Amino acid sequence: MAWINLIIGGIFEVIFNSCLDRIKALSGFEFFLRICGFLIVVSTIRFISFLAYKSIEIVKKNAVWTGIWAIGSLISEVLFLKDPAEY
């Protein structure tokens, strides 16, 4: 169950990254909604991370978490946010 929590937390980390990236271009009510979404996602990430820390070693957890975040963020930015895939 801890590994499932870790994968779900990594997916929420990708959502967090997407919310954070687009907040700076918004204003008004849309900005408020993004901030609320941002706070909900961050709270969920921290709770799921806490559950995963209970039974997975910290080194393994951080390696998997970082991998999910890096790959997921790249894929979401290229596919959904139309950022260039080459650097």
N, C-alpha and C positions, 0 to 999 in steps of 0.2 A: 504494500500500500504506500510505503514511503516513496518508492520510485515513481509511482503514478502521481503522487502529490508533487514530486519534483518536476515532472514533465508538464503538469498543469500549471505550476508556478512559472516555469520557463515560458509557456505560451502567454501567460498574463504579463510577463516581463516584456515580451514583444509588443503587446497591446499598449503597455505603459510607454514604451519608446515612441510608438506612433502618436499617442496623445501628446506627449511632451514636445515632439517635433513640430506639431501643427498649432500649438497654443499661441505662439508669438505672432501669428498672422491674423488672429481673430480679435473681435471686440464685441461688446454688448452681451446679449443673452447667450449667444453661441460660445463666447469665451467662458461664461459661467457654467454652461453645460460641460464643456471640456474639462474645466477645473474639477467639477463634481465627479466626472468619470475618472479623472486622474487620481483623485483622492480614494475613490472606491477601489480602483485597481491596485494602488500602492498598499492599501490596507490588506487586500486579499493576498498580494504577493508576500507580505511580511508574515501573515498567518500561515500560509502554506509552507513558506520557508521554515518557520518554526516547527511545523509538523515533520518536515523532512529532516531537520537537524537532529531529531530525537533518535533516529535509528540508522542514519547513513553517516559515514565518516565525513568530516568537513572537507577534506581534500577531494574526495570523489564527488561530493555534492557540488562544490564550487566548479570543478572541471566540467561536469555535465551541464550545470546551470549556465555557465559562460558560453559553452558550445551552442546550447539551444538559443540563447539570447543573440549571439553573433550571427548564426545562420538564419534564424527567424527574422531578425531585423533586416538583414540584407535582402532576403526574399520578399518581405512585405514592402520594403521601400522600392524595390524594382518593379514588382507586380502591381501594387496598389497605389503607390504614391508617384509612380512614373519618374523616379530618379534614374540617372544613367547607371548602367551596369559596369561600365569600365572606368578606371581611374588613371 
